[in-house]
Amino acid sequence: MIMWSAARSLWGEPAVPPLSRVRSDQVLAAIVLATATLEAFVRLAPGWRVAAIAVGCVLAVAVLARRTHGLAAVGLAFGAFAVVDVVALLVDTEPLVLYSGTVVLLLVFSLFRWGRGRDVLLGTGVVVLGFTVTVVADSTQQPRDAVGGAAVLLFAAALGAAIRYRAMVREHLVEQAKLQEREQLARELHDTVAHHLSGIAIQAQAGLVVARSPSPGGAAEALEIIEREAATTLTEMRAMVGALRDRGTPAAMSIRRHLADIERLAAAGAGSLSVEVALRGDLADLPPTLEAALYRVAQESVTNARKHAHLATRIEVTVTGRAADVQLTVRDDGARTAAPDWRGFGLVGMSERVALLGGTLTAGPGPAGGWCVRAVLPRPRSAA
């Protein structure tokens, strides 16, 4: 019952999008064909030469198709060997043995790595049938050789399945990290809109009181404030709802952050690793969502630099306000030149948040060594 349920679940599993045909497959196909041809003229009897070259051609085609048509590739390879084994059995001669035939291990791996669930199940049947024909046709084969061959095929299948599901788990974790950032943004949007609407409600109440008084001159001022707050609210909502549309989720609780919180990162420096924060340019009147995003990127970058910057003594955080955007740069003076092993998908979350606000984020080795994270976030235009 358990096996049947597992098979039904696997049957409906979609294929994993593979890499398109790459040059390495073309090179490998050429090597397989060349090796099979060389074997045909060097180590095989004249009667098997044509068959060996034909099998080599089939294996080469299977290698080219292994990423996108795993079942067909396995069917071609094992079918070709089954045919020549049956022919050898009928004419009572030694079966065809090709060293280049070991490429079938790669075909089995590819089927379990990228194939659809139904293709995996059907391909498993093809492999079992082809392997059985080979064992039966080779009367000189010892039982331990058959067991060893089956174990090697099983290992190739298990390796492909393990890498497949590891990639699926990572993809799930990446999506989860993106959703967490969206939840955070949704909460910040709620807080921002609630803040502005509260101001609008208060000004509307004050305007009504003034309008009913003997001197209603203050009502115009209240209406101007209401218009300004409403315009700001609409700007925030349009930007965030456009980013979260069709993918939003219930918001999680969060603490609103501001540029002043970035300055406090400098006080958090410990030991020999200091944090220097510099705020430059026009940083006035930034939307709360933009300030929160700047803090999020700065905090995550500083945290990762503390964990992974080798031989670093200083972390520099620079926020520069310009007319059209705000740029945040976090760099350290460590000796690292390769990508750090950032755990927890922090970089994924930062990239998602910045992208939702229409900005860009880059991370890589700095020009003078160490690691550098740079985010550029556009300043929203005022609502008309």
Secondary structure, DSSP 8 states (H G I E B T S, - for coil): -HHHHHHHHHHT----------HHHHHHHHHHHHHHHHHHHHTS-GGGHHHHHHHHHHHHHHHHHTTT-HHHHHHHHHHHHHHHHHHHHHTT------GGGGGHHHHHHHHHHHS-HHHHHHHHHHHHHHHHHHHHH-TT--HHHHHHHHHHHHHHHHHHHHHHHHHHHHHHHHHHHHHHHHHHHHHHHHHHHHHHHHHHHHHHHHHHHHHHSS-TTHHHHHHHHHHHHHHHHHHHHHHHHHHHTTT-----------HHHHHHGGGG-BTTBEEEEEEEE--TT--HHHHHHHHHHHHHHHHHHHHH-TT--EEEEEEEE-SSEEEEEEEE--S--S-----TTHHHHHHHHHHHTT-EEEEEE-TTSSEEEEEEEE------
